[in-house]
Amino acid sequence: MIAWNTEIVKRLITGSIKNVQLFGDNIGQPEPPYVVVKPIASGDRKLFQIIVHSFIGSQDILEAYVLRELTDLFKEPLGAGDLRISVLSTGGWLGPYIDEGDNTLAMSRDFYIPITL
């Protein structure tokens, strides 16, 4: 069985932001820029909220990553052989906004993988 959470993190690490973690895997605050992958149950799909944190004042770089680079990173399906699955955008995104927890500029975008119940 493929751990899709891990596969998404691995794919994101190949992008321009190398500090990528799965929500709940790290207690401390990482140094920006960083990405958090938050899996969310959602009926017949597994939703992933990808939250990107950067330095305040880097809105253009943040938007380029969230709106363009994430699309490029998920152009190819995840997995190998017969166990390949596409990561699809929901079209939803939020931000930028100030994350008061670590005083970063943050933005998120939602993706999903279909699942069979």
C-alpha positions in Angstrom: 0.0 0.0 0.0 1.3 3.4 -0.9 1.3 6.2 1.8 -0.1 9.0 -0.3 0.7 11.6 2.5 4.4 10.7 2.2 4.3 10.7 -1.6 2.9 14.2 -1.6 5.6 15.4 0.8 8.3 13.7 -1.3 7.0 15.4 -4.5 6.9 18.9 -2.8 10.5 18.5 -1.6 11.5 18.4 -5.3 10.3 22.0 -5.6 11.9 25.3 -4.7 11.0 25.0 -1.0 12.8 22.1 0.5 11.5 22.4 4.1 8.3 20.3 3.8 6.5 18.5 6.6 3.4 16.6 7.2 1.0 18.3 9.7 1.6 16.9 13.2 5.0 15.4 12.4 7.0 18.3 14.0 6.3 20.1 17.2 8.7 23.0 16.7 8.4 26.0 14.4 10.5 25.6 11.3 12.4 28.4 9.7 10.6 30.0 6.7 10.1 29.4 4.0 8.4 26.1 4.7 5.4 24.0 3.6 2.9 22.0 5.7 0.8 19.3 4.2 -2.4 18.8 6.1 -4.5 15.8 5.1 -8.3 16.3 5.6 -11.0 13.6 5.2 -13.6 14.6 2.6 -16.0 11.9 1.5 -14.9 10.2 -1.8 -11.6 12.1 -2.0 -8.7 12.7 0.3 -8.2 16.4 0.6 -4.8 18.0 1.2 -4.4 21.6 2.3 -1.0 22.7 1.4 0.0 25.7 3.6 3.0 27.7 2.5 4.8 30.0 5.0 7.3 32.7 3.9 8.9 35.9 5.2 6.6 38.9 5.5 7.2 41.1 2.4 7.6 38.1 0.0 4.0 38.1 -1.3 5.0 37.8 -5.0 7.2 34.8 -4.4 4.6 33.2 -2.2 1.8 33.6 -4.8 4.1 32.3 -7.6 4.8 29.1 -5.6 1.2 28.5 -4.6 -0.5 29.4 -7.9 2.1 28.2 -10.4 4.7 26.0 -8.9 2.3 23.7 -7.1 0.4 23.2 -10.3 3.7 22.2 -12.0 4.8 19.9 -9.2 1.5 17.8 -9.5 1.4 17.6 -13.3 2.8 14.0 -13.2 0.9 11.4 -11.2 2.3 10.1 -7.9 3.3 6.5 -7.3 4.8 3.8 -9.5 3.6 1.2 -12.0 -0.1 0.4 -11.7 -0.4 2.3 -8.4 -0.3 5.8 -9.9 -2.7 8.5 -9.0 -3.2 12.1 -10.0 -3.3 14.9 -7.5 -6.0 17.4 -8.6 -6.7 21.0 -7.6 -10.0 21.8 -6.0 -9.6 25.3 -7.3 -9.7 26.6 -3.7 -6.9 28.8 -2.2 -6.7 31.2 0.7 -4.4 34.2 1.4 -2.0 35.6 1.7 -2.5 36.2 5.4 -0.3 36.8 8.4 0.1 33.7 10.6 0.4 35.2 14.0 1.8 31.9 15.4 5.2 32.4 13.8 4.8 35.9 12.2 5.0 34.6 8.7 3.1 35.4 5.5 1.1 32.3 4.6 -1.1 31.1 1.8 -2.8 27.8 1.2 -4.2 25.8 -1.7 -6.3 22.7 -1.7 -5.6 19.5 -3.7 -7.2 16.1 -3.6 -6.8 12.5 -4.7 -9.9 10.4 -5.4 -10.4 7.4 -3.2 -12.6 4.3 -3.6 -14.9 3.7 -0.6 
